[in-house]
Amino acid sequence: MVTRRIMSGLENQYATQNRLIVKIKRGNSNDTDAILKGKFEIYSEKIIDRISRSIGALYQYFPFSSRKILSIAKSLAPDVINLHNTQSGFFATPLLKELSKQAPIVWTLHDMWSFTGNSAHTFGNTSWKTLQNDRWLTKIPPSIGINTGAYLLRQKKSVYGDSDITIVTPSLWLKSLAEQSPVFEGKSILQIYNGVDSTVFHKRNKEATRQKLGLPLDVKTIMFSSNFLQKNNPWKGGKDLLTILQLINAYTEQKINLIMLGEGKLEGAERFSNFNIFYGGYIQSENLMSEYLSATDLFIYPTRADNLPNVLIESIACGTPCITFDIGGNKEIIRHNYNGIIINPFDFKLFAHETVNLIHDEKRLNEFSSNCIQLTNDKFRSESMIDAYYNLFLQRSIK
């Protein structure tokens, strides 16, 4: 999503030519090329990935992907290569050195994987700072069998050291961690906030959007969104969300609309009698997402791991206050008692209590909503993000 926003913004604001290279192409975008096309290539590399993970050889060898990525890079002769998520079973770590010979690389990080042994998030574990990988981290996606994390970190340090790379982090939180990593020694690390398109994500008439979406007009509405809603979601919501909803249900005697967006359903939520639950499914349309957020009084986001959640930025851009845990870069989006509420991680009772108090405090909600718009304009404008990336790309391409 962020990648596409950067591409379209660069094209619109600076008339750049961009190509997006993906593992498998979905849709018919003319500016996107797939690395893997045939079933043989796709399944072969899936098997290679599965076997190599089990022996701790994470992202060492992808015969088809590596050849095609280099071939595309050579044929395009780009001024700059902007990497995003590379941990999807197609990008071999040693390829980075060869790829950077084709053009300078700007690598936008979306989690901690690039400077840990194998984990996208480490939940406070700092063994990576000494090029080590505690055993329990091997179970965190992208997981490995044999704990080769120390070797993988030494390999990353060597590969990065021989590569022309500039690091970008969307949050100050991730920038601070990246700066503490030995694998990025000597590398430039910059921070650029993700931005949203104000022509899409903006405050809409609440009554009109609720009517359009089929929501009761006179009932307070909260919303949660994740890729999938099942209880086994390890990152966002899941069992934690179920616990919070149970507490909210106990703390209020008034009906509350609960919008849940994402694949599946949250098993067990149906027993909470004070909620009118509306499942919207997985939303791909940004306009529809903006409508749901505009129809909402408060966005709730109990997350265990995050960098700079786009959904929180989208929410405040629509004037919808949020309540979330002090995780990752969340408090760079939500300022406590300004445009929402920040809760100490996993204090479920306080999370539920503050949710109930806030949705029934119309004055605070209105104040927070106005502050949401102001903060979005100050920090998260798409134009500002695009300007920063363009200037960085221009600087890197000249060298």
C-alpha positions as CSV (number, residue, x, y, z in Angstrom):
1,M,0.0,0.0,0.0
2,V,2.7,2.5,1.0
3,T,4.8,1.4,-2.1
4,R,1.9,2.1,-4.4
5,R,1.2,5.5,-2.7
6,I,4.9,6.5,-3.2
7,M,4.8,5.5,-6.8
8,S,1.6,7.3,-7.8
9,G,2.6,10.3,-5.8
10,L,6.0,10.6,-7.5
11,E,4.3,10.2,-10.9
12,N,1.7,12.9,-10.1
13,Q,3.9,15.4,-8.4
14,Y,7.2,14.9,-10.3
15,A,6.3,13.0,-13.5
16,T,8.7,10.2,-12.7
17,Q,8.7,6.8,-14.4
18,N,8.3,4.0,-12.0
19,R,8.2,0.2,-12.2
20,L,6.9,-2.1,-9.4
21,I,8.5,-5.5,-9.2
22,V,6.5,-8.1,-7.2
23,K,6.7,-11.8,-6.5
24,I,3.3,-12.6,-8.0
25,K,1.2,-10.1,-9.9
26,R,-2.4,-9.7,-8.9
27,G,-4.4,-7.3,-11.0
28,N,-3.6,-5.8,-14.4
29,S,-1.5,-2.7,-13.5
30,N,0.6,-1.7,-16.5
31,D,3.5,-0.5,-14.3
32,T,3.9,-3.8,-12.4
33,D,6.1,-6.8,-13.3
34,A,5.8,-10.2,-11.8
35,I,9.0,-12.1,-10.9
36,L,7.3,-15.6,-10.8
37,K,4.7,-16.4,-13.4
38,G,4.6,-20.2,-14.1
39,K,3.3,-22.7,-11.5
40,F,6.6,-24.6,-11.7
41,E,8.6,-21.6,-10.6
42,I,6.1,-20.6,-7.9
43,Y,5.9,-24.0,-6.3
44,S,9.6,-24.8,-6.7
45,E,10.6,-21.7,-4.8
46,K,7.9,-22.3,-2.2
47,I,9.4,-25.7,-1.5
48,I,12.9,-24.3,-1.4
49,D,11.8,-21.6,1.0
50,R,10.1,-24.2,3.3
51,I,13.1,-26.6,3.4
52,S,15.7,-23.8,3.8
53,R,13.8,-22.3,6.7
54,S,13.7,-25.6,8.5
55,I,17.5,-25.8,8.5
56,G,18.0,-22.2,9.3
57,A,19.0,-21.1,5.8
58,L,16.6,-18.3,5.6
59,Y,16.5,-16.4,2.3
60,Q,19.7,-17.8,0.9
61,Y,18.7,-19.2,-2.5
62,F,15.9,-18.5,-5.0
63,P,17.1,-19.5,-8.4
64,F,14.3,-18.1,-10.5
65,S,13.6,-14.9,-8.5
66,S,17.2,-13.8,-8.1
67,R,17.9,-14.3,-11.9
68,K,14.8,-12.4,-12.9
69,I,15.2,-9.5,-10.4
70,L,18.7,-8.9,-11.7
71,S,17.6,-9.2,-15.3
72,I,14.8,-6.7,-14.8
73,A,17.1,-4.3,-13.0
74,K,19.6,-4.4,-15.8
75,S,17.0,-3.9,-18.5
76,L,15.4,-1.0,-16.7
77,A,18.7,0.7,-15.8
78,P,17.0,2.6,-12.9
79,D,18.4,5.7,-11.3
80,V,17.4,4.4,-7.9
81,I,16.0,1.1,-6.5
82,N,13.5,1.5,-3.7
83,L,13.2,-1.7,-1.7
84,H,10.3,-2.4,0.6
85,N,9.2,-5.8,2.1
86,T,11.8,-8.4,1.0
87,Q,10.9,-11.2,3.4
88,S,8.2,-13.0,1.4
89,G,10.2,-16.0,0.2
90,F,11.6,-14.6,-3.1
91,F,14.5,-12.2,-2.2
92,A,17.8,-13.8,-1.3
93,T,19.9,-11.8,1.1
94,P,23.1,-12.1,-0.9
95,L,21.3,-10.6,-3.9
96,L,21.4,-7.2,-2.3
97,K,25.0,-6.7,-3.0
98,E,24.6,-7.5,-6.7
99,L,21.5,-5.4,-7.0
100,S,23.2,-2.4,-5.6
101,K,25.7,-2.5,-8.4
102,Q,22.9,-1.7,-10.8
103,A,21.7,1.4,-8.9
104,P,21.8,3.0,-5.4
105,I,19.3,1.3,-3.1
106,V,16.9,3.1,-0.8
107,W,15.5,0.5,1.5
108,T,12.2,1.4,3.3
109,L,11.8,-0.7,6.4
110,H,8.4,-1.7,7.7
111,D,9.5,-3.9,10.6
112,M,12.7,-5.1,12.3
113,W,13.5,-8.1,10.1
114,S,16.4,-6.4,8.3
115,F,18.5,-6.1,11.5
116,T,17.4,-9.2,13.4
117,G,18.3,-12.9,12.9
118,N,14.9,-13.8,11.5
119,S,12.1,-11.9,13.3
120,A,9.9,-9.2,12.0
121,H,9.5,-8.0,15.6
122,T,11.3,-9.1,18.8
123,F,8.9,-7.8,21.5
124,G,11.7,-6.1,23.4
125,N,14.3,-8.7,23.0
126,T,17.7,-7.0,22.2
127,S,20.0,-9.9,21.4
128,W,20.3,-8.6,17.9
129,K,22.3,-5.7,19.3
130,T,25.2,-8.1,19.8
131,L,24.6,-10.1,16.6
132,Q,22.9,-12.8,18.6
133,N,19.5,-14.5,18.2
134,D,17.8,-15.8,21.3
135,R,16.2,-19.2,20.7
136,W,12.6,-18.1,21.3
137,L,12.9,-15.6,18.5
138,T,13.1,-18.4,15.9
139,K,9.4,-19.0,16.3
140,I,8.5,-15.4,15.3
141,P,7.7,-15.0,11.6
142,P,9.5,-15.4,9.3
143,S,10.4,-18.4,11.6
144,I,13.4,-20.7,11.2
145,G,14.0,-24.3,12.5
146,I,17.7,-24.4,13.5
147,N,18.8,-21.3,15.3
148,T,21.3,-19.8,12.8
149,G,20.3,-16.3,13.7
150,A,23.8,-15.3,14.7
151,Y,25.2,-16.4,11.3
152,L,22.4,-14.7,9.5
153,L,23.1,-11.4,11.3
154,R,26.8,-11.7,10.5
155,Q,25.9,-12.3,6.9
156,K,23.6,-9.3,6.8
157,K,26.4,-7.1,8.2
158,S,28.8,-8.3,5.5
159,V,26.3,-7.9,2.7
160,Y,25.1,-4.5,3.8
161,G,28.6,-3.4,4.2
162,D,29.4,-4.2,0.6
163,S,26.2,-2.6,-0.7
164,D,25.2,0.9,-1.6
165,I,22.2,1.3,0.7
166,T,20.4,4.1,2.4
167,I,17.9,3.2,5.0
168,V,14.5,4.9,5.5
169,T,12.2,4.2,8.4
170,P,8.6,5.5,8.6
171,S,8.8,5.9,12.4
172,L,11.2,7.5,14.8
173,W,10.8,4.4,16.9
174,L,12.2,2.1,14.2
175,K,14.9,4.6,13.3
176,S,16.1,4.6,16.8
177,L,16.3,0.8,16.8
178,A,18.0,0.7,13.4
179,E,20.7,3.1,14.6
180,Q,21.5,0.7,17.4
181,S,22.1,-2.2,15.0
182,P,25.6,-3.3,14.1
183,V,24.5,-4.5,10.7
184,F,23.8,-0.9,9.6
185,E,27.2,0.4,10.8
186,G,28.2,3.3,8.6
187,K,24.9,3.5,6.7
188,S,22.7,6.6,6.5
189,I,19.4,6.1,8.3
190,L,16.6,8.6,7.6
191,Q,13.0,8.9,8.8
192,I,10.1,9.8,6.5
193,Y,6.5,9.5,7.8
194,N,4.0,7.7,5.6
195,G,1.4,10.0,4.2
196,V,-2.2,9.7,3.1
197,D,-4.1,11.2,0.2
198,S,-6.4,13.9,1.6
199,T,-8.7,13.6,-1.4
200,V,-9.5,10.0,-0.3
201,F,-9.0,10.0,3.5
202,H,-10.9,13.0,4.8
203,K,-13.8,13.6,7.3
204,R,-17.1,12.9,5.7
205,N,-20.6,13.5,7.0
206,K,-21.1,10.9,9.8
207,E,-24.9,10.6,9.4
208,A,-24.7,10.3,5.6
209,T,-22.0,7.6,5.7
210,R,-23.8,5.6,8.4
211,Q,-27.0,5.7,6.4
212,K,-25.1,4.6,3.3
213,L,-23.4,1.7,5.2
214,G,-26.6,0.6,6.8
215,L,-25.5,1.5,10.4
216,P,-27.9,2.8,13.1
217,L,-27.7,6.6,13.2
218,D,-28.2,7.1,16.9
219,V,-25.9,4.5,18.4
220,K,-22.2,5.1,19.4
221,T,-19.9,3.3,17.0
222,I,-16.4,1.8,17.5
223,M,-14.4,0.1,14.8
224,F,-11.5,-2.4,14.6
225,S,-9.6,-3.4,11.4
226,S,-7.0,-6.1,10.7
227,N,-6.1,-8.3,7.8
228,F,-7.8,-11.2,9.5
229,L,-10.0,-11.3,12.6
230,Q,-9.6,-14.8,14.0
231,K,-8.5,-15.3,17.6
232,N,-5.2,-16.8,16.5
233,N,-4.0,-13.5,15.0
234,P,-0.7,-13.0,16.8
235,W,-0.1,-9.4,16.0
236,K,-3.3,-7.3,16.1
237,G,-6.6,-8.0,17.9
238,G,-7.1,-11.7,18.3
239,K,-7.6,-12.9,21.9
240,D,-6.6,-9.5,23.2
241,L,-9.5,-7.9,21.3
242,L,-11.9,-10.5,22.6
243,T,-10.8,-9.7,26.1
244,I,-11.2,-6.0,25.6
245,L,-14.7,-6.4,24.1
246,Q,-15.8,-8.6,27.0
247,L,-14.7,-5.9,29.4
248,I,-16.4,-3.1,27.4
249,N,-19.6,-5.2,27.3
250,A,-19.4,-5.4,31.1
251,Y,-18.7,-1.7,31.6
252,T,-21.6,-0.3,29.6
253,E,-25.3,-0.8,29.7
254,Q,-25.9,1.0,26.3
255,K,-25.8,-0.6,22.9
256,I,-22.6,0.0,20.9
257,N,-22.2,-0.5,17.1
258,L,-19.0,-2.5,16.5
259,I,-17.6,-2.5,13.0
260,M,-15.0,-5.2,12.3
261,L,-13.1,-5.2,9.0
262,G,-10.9,-8.0,7.9
263,E,-11.1,-11.6,6.7
264,G,-13.2,-14.0,8.8
265,K,-15.0,-13.4,12.1
266,L,-13.9,-13.1,15.7
267,E,-15.3,-16.3,17.4
268,G,-16.8,-15.5,20.7
269,A,-17.7,-11.9,20.1
270,E,-21.4,-12.8,19.3
271,R,-22.0,-13.5,23.0
272,F,-21.5,-9.9,24.0
273,S,-25.1,-8.6,24.2
274,N,-24.3,-4.9,24.3
275,F,-22.8,-4.9,20.8
276,N,-24.4,-4.6,17.4
277,I,-21.7,-6.3,15.4
278,F,-21.2,-5.5,11.7
279,Y,-18.6,-7.5,9.7
280,G,-17.5,-5.6,6.6
281,G,-14.9,-8.2,5.3
282,Y,-11.5,-7.3,4.0
283,I,-11.6,-3.8,2.5
284,Q,-9.5,-3.1,-0.6
285,S,-11.2,0.1,-1.6
286,E,-9.6,3.2,0.0
287,N,-12.8,5.2,-0.5
288,L,-14.9,2.5,1.3
289,M,-12.3,2.4,4.1
290,S,-12.6,6.2,4.4
291,E,-16.4,5.9,4.6
292,Y,-16.2,3.3,7.4
293,L,-13.8,5.4,9.4
294,S,-15.9,8.5,8.9
295,A,-18.9,6.6,10.2
296,T,-17.0,5.7,13.4
297,D,-16.8,7.6,16.7
298,L,-13.7,5.8,17.9
299,F,-11.2,3.5,16.3
300,I,-9.8,0.8,18.7
301,Y,-6.5,-0.8,18.0
302,P,-5.1,-3.3,20.5
303,T,-1.8,-4.4,18.8
304,R,1.1,-6.4,20.0
305,A,3.6,-5.4,17.3
306,D,3.7,-2.4,14.9
307,N,5.9,0.1,13.2
308,L,3.7,3.0,12.0
309,P,0.2,1.6,11.4
310,N,-1.3,3.1,8.2
311,V,-4.8,2.4,9.6
312,L,-4.2,4.8,12.5
313,I,-3.0,7.5,10.1
314,E,-6.0,6.9,7.9
315,S,-8.3,7.1,10.9
316,I,-7.1,10.4,12.1
317,A,-7.1,11.8,8.6
318,C,-10.9,11.0,8.6
319,G,-11.2,12.9,12.0
320,T,-11.7,9.7,13.9
321,P,-9.9,9.5,17.3
322,C,-8.1,6.3,18.3
323,I,-7.3,4.3,21.3
324,T,-4.2,2.0,21.1
325,F,-1.3,0.6,23.1
326,D,2.1,2.3,23.4
327,I,3.6,0.0,20.9
328,G,6.1,0.8,18.1
329,G,5.4,4.2,16.6
330,N,1.8,4.4,17.6
331,K,2.3,7.4,19.9
332,E,3.8,9.3,16.9
333,I,0.3,9.2,15.4
334,I,-1.8,9.3,18.6
335,R,-0.9,11.9,21.2
336,H,-2.4,11.0,24.5
337,N,-5.4,13.1,25.4
338,Y,-5.0,15.1,22.2
339,N,-6.3,13.1,19.4
340,G,-6.9,9.8,21.2
341,I,-5.7,7.7,24.1
342,I,-2.4,5.8,24.5
343,I,-2.5,2.8,26.9
344,N,0.4,1.0,28.5
345,P,0.8,-2.3,26.7
346,F,-1.8,-5.0,27.6
347,D,-3.6,-3.1,30.3
348,F,-6.9,-4.4,29.0
349,K,-9.1,-3.1,31.8
350,L,-7.9,0.5,31.3
351,F,-8.2,0.1,27.5
352,A,-11.9,-0.9,27.9
353,H,-12.6,1.7,30.6
354,E,-11.2,4.5,28.5
355,T,-13.1,3.3,25.5
356,V,-16.4,3.4,27.3
357,N,-15.7,6.8,28.9
358,L,-14.6,8.4,25.6
359,I,-17.4,7.3,23.4
360,H,-19.9,8.8,25.8
361,D,-18.0,12.1,26.1
362,E,-19.2,14.1,23.0
363,K,-17.2,17.2,23.9
364,R,-13.9,15.2,24.1
365,L,-14.7,13.3,20.9
366,N,-15.2,16.5,19.0
367,E,-12.0,18.1,20.3
368,F,-10.0,15.0,19.5
369,S,-11.6,14.9,16.0
370,S,-10.5,18.4,15.3
371,N,-7.0,17.6,16.6
372,C,-6.9,14.5,14.4
373,I,-7.2,16.7,11.3
374,Q,-4.6,19.2,12.5
375,L,-2.1,16.5,13.3
376,T,-2.6,14.8,9.9
377,N,-2.0,18.1,8.1
378,D,1.1,18.7,10.2
379,K,2.8,15.3,9.8
380,F,1.1,12.9,7.5
381,R,0.3,14.7,4.2
382,S,1.0,12.6,1.1
383,E,2.6,15.6,-0.6
384,S,5.2,15.9,2.2
385,M,6.1,12.2,2.0
386,I,6.5,12.4,-1.7
387,D,8.7,15.5,-1.6
388,A,11.0,13.8,1.0
389,Y,11.3,10.6,-1.1
390,Y,11.9,12.5,-4.4
391,N,14.6,14.7,-2.8
392,L,16.2,11.6,-1.4
393,F,16.0,9.7,-4.7
394,L,17.4,12.7,-6.5
395,Q,20.3,13.0,-4.1
396,R,21.1,9.3,-4.3
397,S,20.9,9.1,-8.1
398,I,23.4,11.9,-8.5
399,K,26.1,10.2,-6.5
